[in-house]
Every structure is written in structure tokens, then in C-alpha cells.
Amino acid sequence: MPRRQQILAVVIRQYGTGLYRTCISLGRENLAFIGSYADEQSANQRIAQFWSAYDRGEIAHPEDLQRLMSDQPPDSPLTEPQLLPLAA
């Protein structure tokens, strides 16, 4: 699927905790915190999984991120996934 809209998919190091957070925004009005990881490589792998799912057409709307949020490895030190609407 061609990438026609601006999408933000980043790994943010959360200082003070040593965790790496994966964040995705499909547009101006939403932001999803997919999870938190102890190492940067695992966080980057989650972002790569997002891009693969997006390119296959599995993710088109913020609600579609729920599947990716709940698909976590059992040993992952993640925080509760969150999908947040942003104020206009």
C-alpha cells in the first residue's frame, strides 16, 4: 500500500526508566503508545512490524493498531498500551 499520509512511527528513550517506548501517529488527531521495552532493538522491531502490517494494508485507522498493541511477547516489559485522541 503506498504511503499517502504522513505517519509518525518512533522509538523514544524514556530517561530515568531506561525503557524505550514505541509511539505511532496515523494523523493529527491520534497517538498510540504501542509498548515499552528494555532494549532499543526490541522497540525498533515493533516499529518494523508496524510498517510491515501497514504496507500489507492491515492498518489504515487508529483502531487497527489495537491488534498490534495486544500482540506482545510474553517476556516483554511493556506498559499498558494506550491509544489517545489528541485535541484539535
Secondary structure, 3 states (H helix, E strand, C coil): CCCCCCCEEEEEEECCCCEEEEEEECCCCEEEEEEEECCHHHHHHHHHHHHHHHHCCCCCCHHHHHHHHHCCCCCCCCCCCEEEECCC
